């Protein structure tokens, strides 16, 4: 299992894990931007920071399958 992880990390660093690395990075940035926006918005509405982080993490984690549904590996 650990060897599989190391192999995947090595391929990712070399840029050979995904067919379209630019698309993967763009979609990951979209997910991070949504999470950051949610944290800021929820804190501004009066929620405690720890609760805003939990909610934003759940929402952004929930949209990851949608964002990466067309992900292609090499």
Protein Blocks (a to p, Z undefined) as FASTA:
>chain_A
ZZmmmmmmmmmmnopmbmblmlmmmmmmmmmmmmmmmmmmmmmnopafklmmmmmmmmmm
mmmmmmmmmgccZZ
